[in-house]
C-alpha cells in the first residue's frame, strides 16, 4: 500500500480534486470511494462537484443521514467482487467516455497505455447503475482488470488504494486522449503486447505512485484548489 499521512476522508477529498483537474469534472457528477480496513466504505456525497469536495463531504455509505449518489451501488458491487480493491473512481472524462461509445479498443501506444497491458473491460449497457443486479453485472464485466468502459456513459476505475486508483483514472484518460491524437496522424503503431506486459511493472511501482500523489497535491495546492481552500 502507498503510505500517506492522511485520513481516508482526506485522501478521497484530494482524489476528487485531482481527478477533476485531470478531466473528470462534470457539474456535481462523478464520485470517488474508498474502503477502510474495517470494511466500511467512504464516498463523496451527492450535491458537490469533484473540484470542491472537502473531507466533511466524504461520508460513510451506511450512514442513514448521508445524501448519496444514485450510483452508490456501483461502488458496492465492485467491492463485493474484488477484495483487492481499496478505491473506486467513476466519472465521465471526455476521451475515455468517447472511446467507450465506439467499437475501438484502447491500445498501448505510449507508456500510459501499458498500464492497461491486459486491456480495458467493457460494459455494454448505457443505463445508470442504480440496483444491485446492474452493479454486479458491471463488476463481472470489470473482472480482474483495472478499468471498465461503460458504453455511452463513462468509466469505472479501481486501485488497491486511493493514490493507485487516481493514477489509473488519470492515466486512462491520458492514454485515450493520446490515442485520439495519434489517430489523426496516421496508422497506429502500438507497443507489442508482450513488451507492454514486461514494461508495466517497471514503469508503475508503489514508490512512483507515492511521488505522483504528492506532486498532484502540490499542483492542486499551487492553484489554490486543495481541500480547505473553500468551495470553487
WOPERA-V140432 format. One record per backbone hydrogen bond with DSSP energy under -1.0 kcal/mol. NH is the residue of the N-H (numbers start at 1). CO is the residue of the C=O. E is the energy in kcal/mol with one decimal. If there is no record, write none. Layout:
BEGIN
nh={NH & NH}
co={CO & CO}
e={E & E}
END
This chain:
BEGIN
nh={6 & 11 & 12 & 13 & 14 & 15 & 16 & 17 & 18 & 19 & 20 & 21 & 22 & 23 & 24 & 29 & 31 & 33 & 34 & 35 & 36 & 39 & 42 & 43 & 44 & 45 & 46 & 52 & 53 & 57 & 58 & 59 & 61 & 63 & 66 & 72 & 74 & 76 & 77 & 78 & 79 & 80 & 81 & 82 & 85 & 86 & 87 & 88 & 89 & 90 & 91 & 97 & 98 & 99 & 100 & 101 & 102 & 109 & 114 & 115 & 116 & 117 & 119 & 121 & 123 & 135 & 136 & 137 & 138 & 139 & 140 & 141 & 142 & 143 & 145 & 148 & 149 & 150 & 151 & 153 & 154 & 155 & 156 & 157 & 158 & 159 & 165 & 166 & 167 & 168 & 169 & 170 & 171 & 172 & 173 & 174 & 175 & 176 & 177 & 178 & 179 & 180 & 181 & 182 & 183 & 184 & 185 & 186 & 191 & 196 & 197 & 198 & 199 & 200 & 203 & 204 & 209 & 210 & 211 & 212 & 213 & 214 & 215 & 216 & 217 & 218 & 219 & 220 & 221 & 222 & 223 & 224 & 225 & 229}
co={4 & 7 & 8 & 9 & 10 & 11 & 12 & 13 & 14 & 15 & 16 & 17 & 18 & 20 & 19 & 26 & 90 & 88 & 42 & 86 & 40 & 36 & 34 & 59 & 32 & 57 & 67 & 49 & 50 & 54 & 55 & 43 & 41 & 60 & 63 & 69 & 71 & 72 & 73 & 74 & 75 & 76 & 77 & 78 & 82 & 159 & 159 & 33 & 157 & 31 & 155 & 93 & 94 & 95 & 96 & 98 & 99 & 107 & 110 & 112 & 113 & 114 & 116 & 147 & 149 & 131 & 132 & 133 & 134 & 135 & 136 & 137 & 138 & 139 & 142 & 156 & 121 & 154 & 123 & 150 & 150 & 91 & 148 & 89 & 146 & 87 & 161 & 162 & 163 & 164 & 165 & 166 & 167 & 168 & 169 & 170 & 171 & 172 & 173 & 174 & 175 & 176 & 177 & 178 & 179 & 181 & 182 & 182 & 108 & 192 & 193 & 194 & 195 & 196 & 199 & 200 & 205 & 206 & 207 & 208 & 209 & 210 & 211 & 212 & 213 & 214 & 215 & 216 & 217 & 218 & 219 & 221 & 220 & 226}
e={-1.9 & -2.4 & -2.4 & -2.2 & -2.7 & -2.8 & -2.4 & -1.9 & -2.6 & -2.7 & -1.8 & -1.8 & -1.1 & -1.3 & -2.6 & -2.7 & -2.5 & -2.5 & -2.5 & -2.5 & -3.4 & -1.9 & -2.9 & -2.8 & -2.1 & -2.5 & -2.5 & -1.9 & -1.0 & -2.2 & -1.7 & -2.8 & -2.2 & -1.6 & -1.7 & -1.6 & -1.4 & -1.7 & -2.8 & -1.4 & -2.4 & -2.2 & -1.6 & -2.4 & -1.3 & -2.5 & -1.7 & -1.8 & -2.8 & -2.8 & -1.6 & -2.4 & -2.3 & -2.4 & -1.9 & -1.1 & -1.7 & -2.0 & -1.1 & -1.3 & -1.8 & -1.5 & -2.4 & -2.3 & -2.6 & -2.3 & -2.8 & -1.7 & -2.2 & -2.4 & -2.2 & -2.2 & -2.7 & -2.1 & -1.9 & -2.6 & -2.9 & -2.8 & -2.6 & -2.2 & -1.7 & -2.5 & -2.1 & -2.8 & -2.5 & -1.8 & -2.2 & -2.5 & -2.5 & -2.3 & -2.6 & -2.8 & -2.7 & -2.3 & -1.7 & -2.2 & -2.8 & -2.3 & -2.3 & -2.7 & -2.0 & -2.0 & -2.2 & -3.0 & -2.1 & -1.3 & -1.5 & -1.2 & -3.6 & -2.7 & -2.0 & -1.6 & -2.5 & -1.8 & -2.7 & -2.5 & -2.3 & -2.3 & -1.5 & -2.6 & -2.7 & -1.9 & -2.3 & -2.8 & -1.9 & -2.2 & -2.4 & -2.7 & -2.6 & -2.6 & -1.4 & -1.6 & -2.7 & -2.1}
END
